[in-house]
């Protein structure tokens, strides 16, 4: 149901630093969604990721113990949305954006003061469960989701492009 969910421009614009105005012309047009639709998307993704984190799992050959749940962070949502939008608009699939940015750059540009940051991407037309299961079945993506250092998560979906940004703030 939320596969085609697009995030409102306001979410991105509110999270961008003033010195990164050059990104605003490439941001998506506003899309009207009810706050309950947006909240449900975040809640559904967070619930699935946290279920995995709190029970532990096997990532490839590595057993990952249970770790603390994540919380949604609006700044990481903005970083995730920026990259999902870039990939969708420019028809590519890579951790490096068309502007040369990496996940850490996008998190910093969104004013997230990080000490650790990671990113999972997916090009998948499926459901939230399908995408999380795909990341779980990929050892590197799985280790990102199970990394005890991360406390915060941002998520975005643009068309079939999914971006999950995981982070820990300085001082946490």
C-alpha positions as CSV (number, residue, x, y, z in Angstrom):
1,X,0.0,0.0,0.0
2,X,2.8,2.4,0.8
3,X,5.1,1.2,-2.0
4,X,4.6,4.3,-4.0
5,X,4.6,6.7,-1.0
6,X,6.4,10.0,-1.7
7,X,7.5,12.2,1.1
8,X,6.5,15.9,1.1
9,X,8.9,18.6,0.2
10,X,8.5,20.2,3.6
11,X,10.2,17.3,5.2
12,X,13.3,17.7,3.1
13,X,13.3,21.5,3.1
14,X,12.9,21.7,6.9
15,X,15.9,19.4,7.4
16,X,18.3,21.0,5.0
17,X,20.9,23.4,6.2
18,X,20.8,26.9,4.9
19,X,24.2,26.6,3.1
20,X,22.9,23.7,1.0
21,X,20.2,25.7,-0.9
22,X,21.6,24.4,-4.2
23,X,19.8,21.1,-3.5
24,X,16.3,22.7,-3.3
25,X,15.7,23.1,-7.0
26,X,16.1,19.3,-7.5
27,X,13.8,18.4,-4.7
28,X,10.5,16.8,-5.5
29,X,7.3,18.7,-5.8
30,X,5.0,18.6,-2.7
31,X,2.8,15.6,-2.5
32,X,-0.2,15.7,-0.2
33,X,-0.4,12.7,2.1
34,X,-2.3,12.6,5.4
35,X,-0.1,12.6,8.5
36,X,-1.5,9.2,9.3
37,X,-0.3,7.8,6.0
38,X,3.2,9.1,6.6
39,X,3.2,8.0,10.3
40,X,1.9,4.5,9.3
41,X,4.8,4.1,6.8
42,X,7.4,5.1,9.4
43,X,5.8,3.0,12.1
44,X,5.5,-0.1,9.8
45,X,9.1,0.0,8.7
46,X,10.4,0.8,12.2
47,X,8.3,-2.1,13.7
48,X,9.8,-4.6,11.2
49,X,13.3,-3.4,11.7
50,X,13.0,-3.3,15.5
51,X,11.4,-6.8,15.5
52,X,14.5,-8.1,13.8
53,X,16.9,-6.1,16.1
54,X,15.2,-7.3,19.3
55,X,15.1,-11.0,18.5
56,X,18.6,-11.1,16.8
57,X,19.3,-13.0,13.6
58,X,22.0,-14.6,11.4
59,X,23.7,-12.3,8.9
60,X,25.4,-14.6,6.5
61,X,27.8,-16.6,8.6
62,X,27.6,-14.3,11.6
63,X,25.1,-14.7,14.5
64,X,24.0,-11.2,15.5
65,X,22.6,-10.9,19.1
66,X,19.6,-8.9,20.0
67,X,20.2,-5.1,20.2
68,X,18.3,-2.1,21.3
69,X,15.5,-0.8,19.0
70,X,15.9,2.2,16.8
71,X,13.9,5.5,16.7
72,X,12.9,7.4,13.6
73,X,14.9,10.6,13.0
74,X,13.5,13.3,10.8
75,X,17.0,14.5,9.7
76,X,17.9,10.9,8.6
77,X,14.5,10.7,6.8
78,X,15.5,13.8,4.9
79,X,18.9,12.3,4.0
80,X,17.2,9.0,2.9
81,X,14.6,10.9,0.8
82,X,17.2,13.0,-0.9
83,X,19.0,9.9,-2.1
84,X,15.9,7.9,-3.0
85,X,14.7,10.9,-5.1
86,X,18.0,11.3,-6.8
87,X,18.1,7.6,-7.7
88,X,14.5,7.6,-9.0
89,X,14.9,10.8,-11.0
90,X,18.2,9.8,-12.5
91,X,17.5,6.1,-13.0
92,X,20.5,4.7,-11.2
93,X,21.2,2.5,-8.2
94,X,24.3,3.2,-6.1
95,X,25.3,4.5,-2.7
96,X,27.0,7.5,-4.4
97,X,24.6,10.2,-5.5
98,X,24.8,12.0,-8.8
99,X,26.4,14.9,-7.0
100,X,29.1,12.6,-5.6
101,X,27.7,12.5,-2.1
102,X,27.9,9.5,0.1
103,X,25.5,8.6,3.0
104,X,27.6,10.5,5.5
105,X,27.6,13.6,3.4
106,X,23.8,13.5,3.0
107,X,23.4,13.0,6.8
108,X,25.7,15.9,7.5
109,X,23.9,18.1,4.9
110,X,20.6,17.3,6.7
111,X,22.2,18.6,10.0
112,X,22.4,15.2,11.6
113,X,25.5,15.4,13.9
114,X,26.7,11.8,13.6
115,X,29.5,9.7,15.0
116,X,28.4,6.7,13.0
117,X,26.2,6.4,9.9
118,X,25.4,3.6,7.4
119,X,23.0,3.1,4.5
120,X,21.0,0.4,3.0
121,X,19.5,0.8,-0.5
122,X,17.1,-1.4,-2.4
123,X,15.5,-1.4,-5.9
124,X,12.4,-3.4,-5.2
125,X,8.8,-3.2,-6.2
126,X,7.6,-5.1,-3.1
127,X,6.2,-4.4,0.3
128,X,8.0,-3.2,3.4
129,X,8.3,-6.8,4.5
130,X,9.8,-7.8,1.2
131,X,12.5,-5.0,1.4
132,X,13.4,-5.7,5.0
133,X,13.6,-9.4,4.3
134,X,15.9,-8.7,1.3
135,X,18.2,-6.6,3.5
136,X,18.1,-9.4,6.1
137,X,19.2,-11.9,3.5
138,X,22.2,-9.8,2.4
139,X,25.0,-10.1,5.0
140,X,26.2,-6.5,4.7
141,X,22.8,-4.9,4.8
142,X,21.8,-7.2,7.6
143,X,24.8,-6.2,9.7
144,X,23.9,-2.6,9.1
145,X,20.4,-3.2,10.5
146,X,21.8,-5.2,13.5
147,X,24.6,-2.8,14.3
148,X,24.3,-2.0,18.0
149,X,26.1,1.3,17.5
150,X,23.1,2.7,15.6
151,X,20.2,4.3,17.6
152,X,18.4,6.3,14.8
153,X,16.9,5.4,11.5
154,X,15.6,7.3,8.5
155,X,13.7,5.7,5.7
156,X,12.4,6.7,2.3
157,X,10.7,5.1,-0.7
158,X,10.4,6.7,-4.1
159,X,8.8,4.5,-6.7
160,X,10.8,1.2,-6.3
161,X,13.9,2.9,-4.8
162,X,14.3,2.4,-1.0
163,X,16.9,4.1,1.2
164,X,17.4,3.3,4.9
165,X,19.9,5.5,6.7
166,X,21.1,4.3,10.2
167,X,23.0,6.5,12.6
168,X,24.2,7.4,16.0
169,X,24.6,11.0,17.1
170,X,27.7,12.5,18.6
171,X,27.5,12.0,22.3
172,X,25.3,8.9,22.2
